[in-house]
Amino acid sequence: MAIDLIVIAATLSGILALTAYLTVVFNPIAATGLAPVPGSTMGWFEGIALSLAPFFLALLPLAWLVYEVGLTRTWNGATIGKVLFRLRTSSLSGQLTIWQCLFRTTLKILSVVLLLSIGQPLILVVALLAFLALPIFTVKAQALFDFVASTAVIPRTT
């Protein structure tokens, strides 16, 4: 999951950086409109980067959803991270459907967002340990989102 999230974040950052660059190149008025406040050390490029940060945060879950559902469905249950670790997602009821991929990924994104929204450190540690320990206590080593979506991550056969 971490490797896939790094790939998604890097790709989305690159797209937004290219957007910022093209905005300045093809619209020089935008660069002068983002001039720093007198006495501040912030340049126009930092102003553009700060103005694109909300887009990054808003688009990251959507990019994650499209990336994971698309690759899981087309690469026989694998993403780039799963290919590197020789794993794949499998359905417990036969063929992995697009709806299972969509449901599983949506639940995964929601669980990460819910974990990140916990403000108290002690509660966060307890919730994170419970979230990470759940696969230990299930028969097929399923995370919560896998259990609900009737899927499991299994070793990939060659």
C-alpha positions as CSV (number, residue, x, y, z in Angstrom):
1,M,0.0,0.0,0.0
2,A,2.8,2.4,0.8
3,I,4.6,1.9,-2.5
4,D,1.3,2.5,-4.4
5,L,0.6,5.6,-2.4
6,I,4.1,6.9,-3.2
7,V,3.6,6.3,-6.9
8,I,0.2,8.0,-6.8
9,A,1.5,11.0,-4.8
10,A,4.5,11.5,-7.0
11,T,2.4,11.3,-10.2
12,L,-0.2,13.7,-8.8
13,S,2.6,16.1,-7.6
14,G,4.2,16.0,-11.1
15,I,0.9,16.7,-12.8
16,L,0.2,19.7,-10.5
17,A,3.8,21.0,-10.8
18,L,3.4,20.8,-14.6
19,T,0.1,22.6,-14.3
20,A,1.8,25.4,-12.2
21,Y,4.6,25.7,-14.7
22,L,2.3,25.9,-17.7
23,T,0.2,28.5,-15.9
24,V,3.2,30.7,-15.5
25,V,4.6,30.1,-19.0
26,F,1.4,30.7,-20.9
27,N,-0.1,33.3,-18.6
28,P,2.7,35.7,-17.3
29,I,0.0,37.9,-15.7
30,A,-0.7,35.0,-13.3
31,A,2.9,35.2,-12.1
32,T,2.8,38.9,-11.5
33,G,-0.6,38.5,-9.8
34,L,1.1,36.2,-7.3
35,A,3.8,38.7,-6.3
36,P,4.9,38.5,-2.8
37,V,3.8,40.9,-0.1
38,P,6.5,43.6,0.4
39,G,8.9,42.3,3.1
40,S,8.0,38.7,2.6
41,T,10.4,36.1,1.3
42,M,7.8,34.1,-0.6
43,G,8.1,34.0,-4.4
44,W,5.5,33.4,-7.0
45,F,6.4,29.7,-7.4
46,E,5.8,29.2,-3.6
47,G,2.5,31.0,-4.0
48,I,1.4,28.7,-6.8
49,A,2.6,25.6,-4.9
50,L,0.5,26.7,-1.9
51,S,-2.5,27.4,-4.0
52,L,-2.3,23.9,-5.5
53,A,-2.0,22.1,-2.2
54,P,-5.8,21.9,-1.7
55,F,-6.2,20.4,-5.1
56,F,-3.5,17.8,-4.2
57,L,-5.4,16.9,-1.0
58,A,-8.7,16.7,-2.8
59,L,-7.5,14.7,-5.8
60,L,-5.3,12.2,-3.9
61,P,-8.2,9.9,-2.8
62,L,-9.7,10.1,-6.3
63,A,-6.4,9.3,-8.0
64,W,-5.9,6.4,-5.5
65,L,-9.3,5.1,-6.3
66,V,-8.8,5.2,-10.1
67,Y,-5.2,3.8,-9.8
68,E,-6.0,0.9,-7.6
69,V,-9.3,-0.1,-9.1
70,G,-7.9,0.2,-12.6
71,L,-4.8,-1.8,-12.0
72,T,-6.4,-4.4,-9.8
73,R,-9.0,-5.1,-12.4
74,T,-6.7,-5.1,-15.4
75,W,-3.6,-6.7,-13.9
76,N,-5.3,-9.7,-12.4
77,G,-5.6,-8.3,-8.9
78,A,-2.2,-6.6,-8.7
79,T,-0.9,-3.1,-8.4
80,I,2.7,-1.9,-8.8
81,G,3.3,-2.5,-5.0
82,K,1.7,-5.9,-5.1
83,V,3.8,-6.9,-8.2
84,L,7.0,-5.9,-6.4
85,F,6.0,-8.1,-3.4
86,R,4.6,-10.9,-5.5
87,L,1.0,-10.5,-4.2
88,R,-2.4,-10.1,-5.7
89,T,-5.9,-9.4,-4.6
90,S,-8.3,-12.3,-5.1
91,S,-12.0,-12.7,-4.6
92,L,-13.3,-15.3,-2.2
93,S,-16.2,-16.1,-4.5
94,G,-14.5,-16.7,-7.8
95,Q,-13.6,-14.0,-10.3
96,L,-12.6,-10.5,-8.9
97,T,-15.3,-8.1,-10.1
98,I,-15.1,-4.4,-10.7
99,W,-17.6,-3.8,-7.9
100,Q,-15.4,-5.7,-5.4
101,C,-12.4,-3.7,-6.5
102,L,-14.3,-0.4,-6.2
103,F,-15.9,-1.4,-2.8
104,R,-12.6,-2.6,-1.4
105,T,-10.6,0.4,-2.5
106,T,-13.3,2.8,-1.2
107,L,-13.3,1.1,2.2
108,K,-9.5,1.2,2.2
109,I,-9.4,5.0,1.5
110,L,-12.1,5.7,4.1
111,S,-10.2,3.7,6.7
112,V,-7.0,5.6,6.1
113,V,-8.9,8.9,6.2
114,L,-10.6,7.9,9.4
115,L,-7.3,6.9,11.0
116,L,-5.7,10.1,9.9
117,S,-8.6,12.1,11.5
118,I,-7.9,10.8,15.0
119,G,-6.4,13.7,16.9
120,Q,-5.5,12.1,20.2
121,P,-2.1,10.2,20.0
122,L,-3.1,7.4,22.5
123,I,-6.4,6.7,20.7
124,L,-4.6,6.8,17.3
125,V,-2.1,4.2,18.5
126,V,-4.8,1.9,19.9
127,A,-6.9,2.3,16.7
128,L,-3.8,1.7,14.5
129,L,-2.8,-1.4,16.4
130,A,-6.4,-2.8,16.2
131,F,-6.5,-2.0,12.5
132,L,-3.1,-3.7,11.9
133,A,-3.8,-6.7,14.2
134,L,-7.1,-7.6,12.6
135,P,-5.5,-9.7,9.8
136,I,-3.7,-11.8,12.5
137,F,-7.1,-13.0,13.9
138,T,-8.9,-13.8,10.7
139,V,-8.6,-17.1,9.0
140,K,-7.5,-15.8,5.6
141,A,-5.4,-12.9,7.1
142,Q,-7.9,-10.3,5.8
143,A,-7.9,-6.6,6.7
144,L,-11.2,-5.1,7.6
145,F,-11.8,-3.8,4.0
146,D,-10.9,-7.2,2.6
147,F,-13.3,-8.9,5.0
148,V,-16.2,-6.7,4.1
149,A,-15.5,-6.9,0.3
150,S,-15.0,-10.7,0.3
151,T,-11.5,-10.4,-1.0
152,A,-8.1,-11.5,0.2
153,V,-4.5,-10.6,-0.6
154,I,-2.7,-13.8,-1.6
155,P,0.7,-14.8,-3.0
156,R,0.9,-14.4,-6.8
157,T,1.7,-17.7,-8.6
158,T,4.2,-17.5,-11.5
